[in-house]
């Protein structure tokens, strides 16, 4: 099948499409895009479940590490004030992990923007296609209405004026039949009229979902950024309570990161299957939803020399009928106007209607050509299969970096706060504050000396 202009499946599409798939019984599943089949749904759920497995292993590793740290560390000698060896290394490893998490957040913002751009391009293409289909419907309705009005008024008046000359009446009736034939042919050109599937509604639904997806990711990215920054602040100020709160928040963000990773992986795999060969699925789905013939859909989705224009015959018949009407009106103007001056006004009105109809007809020929709608189809595929998929992969990288950085931080933070000095709670207290225990002790000694 012919690919849309400017669209070729990318290397990422080919790579993800070649990944093996299996259902819940671990039986191989074909990589063709088939979201309605249960085996394919199970394969995508299994891809998402791999992130759940990663989350479980991360939590088990963190729990084992912390239990070993709490239960197996040697007792400190009484009165020891110096930190145990390796304390600085623990703190710096935690800081490095958080900085990697911050870099991942930057990648996440870029990926979220790329995905949003791709979906916006898809919505724009759908809106432009809806404009084209609406223009076809409007032109057909207006032209048919003009022709009907001309048949009911001008041609009827002309027949009454030319009643004494039967051969002229026959010519006027011939023009009437041709006009009615053109109207019937044109009505068949509005192929999208009455179709339940609206590109405008699809574009609105896609934009609505994308709005909330974009907002959800922005909130997740900001939440992780705040966790990283406040954790670094707690380490810098050696504030034990702040580090404990951020440890709990890091655990929450770790769960969210693994959850988003599962959604992104399953979506990326499914999208790669769709983008590797989109024409067949789109053709079948559109035919099922609209009930249009496969000839019409193949013409617009494929738009190559192997598929002929399904409206070509109707356009040719309409063009011939319009040419016949034009010649008949010119003949009536030459023969009837000298004998029946009152026939000039309806003839001029008919010629004006004919000129407008021919202008609309040429616009219809241009709009009905497959180039315009096929270009919109290609733009939609490029937005979905290039920008949106690339953004998803960057979001997947963000989730992976975030999960690794937070897991490392969760292992390091308890060891880091264990190294904080006992006077941590009073680090931020003013030396002149009477509630500072050290100041209170000095005050008692001063009183005793007095």
N, C-alpha and C positions, 0 to 999 in steps of 0.2 A: 504494500500500500504506500502511496505517496506521502512523504512527510510534509508537514506544514512549512511554509517559508521561514527560513531562519532558525528552525528547530531541529536539533539532532540530539539524541540521548547522550548525556555527558558520561565521562569515565566513572563518576561516582554512581550513576544510574546502573551502568553495566556491572560495576563491582558489587553493589548491594543486591542486584538482581541475581547474581551468581551464588549468593550465600545459600547454603542448604537450609531447607525448611522441614519441619516435622510436626505432626499433630500430638495430641496428649498421649497416644500410644507409641510415640516415637517412630511412626511410619512416615516415610518420605512424602512430601506434598509438592506438587508442581509449583513452579514460581510464577505462573501466569496469574494476573490480577483477577480474582474471583471472590469478592467480598460477600457474596450471597451464599457461598458454600461453607458448610460447617468445618470441614477440614482446614480450609484456608484461614478461617477465623481462629481456630485453635492454634494454627501455626503462628499467627501474629500475637496471640495471647501468650504463647510460650516464649516468644522473643521478649515481651514485656516482663514475663515472670523471671527472666534471667536477671533483671535489675533487682527484683525482690530477693533472689538468691544472693546477689552481691550485698544487699543491705543486711541480710541475715548473717552472712559470713563476717561482715564488718563489725556488726554488733557483738558477735561471739568473740572476735579477736580483741576488740576493745575491752570487753568484760574480762576475758582471761588475763589480758595485760594488766588491767587495774587491780584485779584480785591478787595477781602475783606481786604487784608493786606494794599493795597494802599489807599482805600477809607474809611475804618472804623477805622483806628488807631487813637488814641487821639492825638491832637496837642501837640507838645513839648513846654514847657515853654520857654520864651525868655531867652537867655543866658545860657541855660542848656548845660553842657559839659559832664556830666556823661552819659554813655549808659543806655538805659532803662533796667529794670529788665528782666531777661530771655535771654539776648543777648548771653551769653556764652553757654547756652543750645542750642540755634539755631545753633551756629557755630559748636559745637561738634556733634550735630545730623547730620549736613552736612558732617563733616569729617568721621563720622561712616558710613554713606551711601556710601561715595566714597570708603572707605576701603572694604566694602562689595562688591562693584563693582569690585575692584581689585581682590578680591578672586574669583569672578565669572569669571573674565578674565582668571585666572589660570585654572579653570574648563573648560573653553572654549578651551584653548589650548590643554588640555588633550583630550577632546571630538573630536576636529578636527583631532588630531593624530590618535585616535582610529578608526574614520571613514575612514581615509586615509589608515590605515593598513588593514581594512576589504575589502575595494575596491581593494587594491593591491593584496590581497589573491584571490579575485575573478578573477582579470586579470591573475594572475599566473596560476590558475586552467584552465582558458580558453586557455592559451598558451600551457600548457602541453597537454590538450586534442587535440589541433590542431596539436601538434607534433606527437601524437599517430595516428591520422587520416592520417596525411601526410606520416608517416612511413608505414602504411598499404597500402596506394596508391602506394608508391614507391616500396615496396617489390613485390606487385602484378604486377606492370608494368615491373620491372626488370626480374621477374621469367617468365612471359609470353613471354617477348622478348627473353630470353635465350632458352625457349622451341621452340619458332618459328624458331629461328636460327638453332637449332639442327635438327628440322624437315626438314628445307630447305637444309641444307648442309650435315651434318654427315649421317643422315638416307638415304638421296637420294644417297650419295656416297656408302653407305653400300649396298643398293639395287642393284646398278649397279655392284658392286664387286661380290655379291652373285647371280647374274642372272643365272648362270648355275644350281644352286640348287633351285628349286621352293619352296621346303619346308622351306628353310632358308629365301628366299625372303618373304614368307608368315609370318614368325616370325618377320622379320624386319617391314613389313607393319602393323602387329599387334602392335608393339611398337610405330609406327607412330600414329595409331588411339588412342592409350592410351595417348600419349603425347598431341595430339590435344584435347582430352577430358579433361585432366588436365588443359590445358590452358583455355578452356571454363569455367570450374568450378571456377578456380581462378579469372577470370575476374569479376565474380559475387560477389566476396568477397570485392571488393573496393566499399562499399556501399555509401561512402560519395563523390565519384567522380561525378562532375557535379552538386553538390548541391549548390544553390545560397547563402546559409547561411554559412559564414566562421567564426569559432571561433576566428581566428586571427583578423578579421575586428571588431568583437564585442569587443574583448579585447582592441584594439586600440581606439575605440570610447569611451569605458568606461574610459580608462586612460586619454583621452583628456578632457572629461567632468570633471573628478575628479581633474585634474590639476588646472582648473580654479575655481572649487568649493573651493578647499583647499586654493588657493591664495586669493579668495574673503574673506574667513573667517579670514585668517591671517591679511589682511588689516583692516577688521572690528575690530578685537581684538586689533590691534596696535592703531587704531584710538581711541577706547574707553580708552585704557591705557594712551595715551597722554592726552586725555581730563581729566581723573581723576588726573593725576600727575600735570598738569598745573593748575587745579582748586585748588588742595591742595597748590601749590606754591602761587597762588594768595591769598588764605586765610591766608597763613603764612606771606606773605609780605604786606597784606592788600592793594593789588593793585586793585583798582576798575575797571580799564579798562581791566585787564586780566580776572577778574571774569566775567565781562559782556560778553567778547568774548567767554569764556568757557561756559557761560550759553546758548548762541546761539548754540554752538557746541553740548552741552548736549541735546538740543532739537532735533537736527539732528540725533544724535546717538540713542536717544530714539525711534524715528520713525523707524530707521534701525533695532533696537533690536526687536521691535514688529513685523516688517515685516519678519525678519529671524525666529522668533518664530512661525509664521503662516506656513511658509514653512517646518520647522522642524516637527511641529505637524502633518501636513498632510502627510508628507513623512513617519514618524514613524508609523502612523496608517495604511497607505497603505502597508508598508513593513511588519508589523505584520500580516496583512491579508494574504499576500503572503507566509510568512514563516510558518504560522500555517498549511498549506497543499500545499506545492509547487509542488508536483509531477503531479497532474492533470493539472494544468495550464501550466507547462513546457512541458508536453507531447503534449497537444493540440496545443500550440504555435509552438513547433518544427515541429510537423507533418504538420501544415499549412504552415510554411515557407520553409520546405525542400521537402515535398511530399513523405517522406519515410514511409514505412509501420509501423503500430502500433506495430507489433511483434518485429521489430528491436529496435524501440525506447523504448518499455516496457522492453526489455531485458537489455538495458544499463542503463536506469534510475532507474529501480526497482532492478534488479540483485538478484533475490531470486529463490528458488527452484520451485516456482509455474510457472516461466516463463522459457521456454526451449530456448536453443541457436538456433536462426533461421538459422545459418550457419552450424549446426552440420552435416546435410545430405551431404552438398557439401564437407565439410572437410573429411567426411568418404569416399565418393566416390573418392576424390582426393588421399587420402592415399592408398586406394586399387589400384588405377591406377598406382601410383608410385611403389608400391610393385610388380605389374605385369610387369611393364617396367624393373625393376631391375632383376627379375627372367628371363625374356626373354633375356636380355643382357648377363646374366651369361650363359644361354644355348647357345647363339650364340658364345660366347667366347670359350666354350668348343668344339663346333662342327665345327665352321667355320674357326677359326684361323689356325688349323693344315692344312686345305686344301687351305685356302685363306689367306696367310700371310698379304696381303695388307689390309685386313679387321681389323687388330689389331688397327691401328691408329684411324679410326673413332669410333671404339668401346671404346677405352680409352677416347676419347673426350666426347662420350656420357655418359660414367660412371662419368666423372668429372662434366658434366652438371647436371646429376641426383643427385650427392652428394650435389651440390650447391642448387639445387631445393629443396631437402629434408631439408637442413638447413633453407632455407627461409620459407619452409612450417611450420616447428616447430616454427619459430619466428612469423609467421602469426597466428598460433593457440594461442600463448600466447597473442598477441596484440588484437586478436578478442574476447578474453574472457572479460566478463563484468567487471571484478575486476578493471582494470586500469581506464577506463572511468568513472565507477561509483565512484571510489575514487576521481577523479577530480570533479565530480558533488557534492560529499559531502563536499569537501574542498571549493568549490564556495559557497555552502549554509552556511557553517560555517562562512566564511568571511563576507557574506552579512547579515546573520540573527543573528549573535552573535556580532562580533566586530563592524561592521558598525552600527547596530541598537543601540548598547550600546553607541557608539560615538554620535549618533543622540540624545539620551536621555541626555547625558552630555551637548551637545550644547543647548538643550532645557532648561536645568537648568541654563546654562549661560545666555541665553536670558531673562529668568524670573528674575534672580538676577539683571541683567543689567537694565531691565526695571524698577524694583522696586527701585533700588539705584538711577538711574537718575531722576525718578519722585520725590523722596524725596529730592534730591539735587536741582532740579529746584524749589521746594517750599521753600527751605531754603536759597538758594543763594541770592535772593533779600533782604531778611531780614538781611543776614550777611553783605552784602556790605553797607546796610543802617547804620550799626553800625561802619563803618570805620570812622576814624577822618577826618575832612576837609582837613588837610594837607597831605592827602594820595599822592597827585601828587608830593609832594616834599620830600617824604621819602627817595628816592634814590639819592637825590641831595647832593653833597659835601658841607660841611659847608663853605669852602673857595671859592665856586663858586660865582663870582660877580653877576650872574643872579639869584641866590637864593634871594627871596624877603626879607628874614630875614637878610641876609648878606648886601643887598642893604640898608635896613633901618639902620643898624648899621653904614654903611659907611656914610650916610647922617648925622647922629648924630655926627660922628667924625669930619666931615667937619665943622659943625656948632660950635663945641667946639673950633676949630682952629680959 
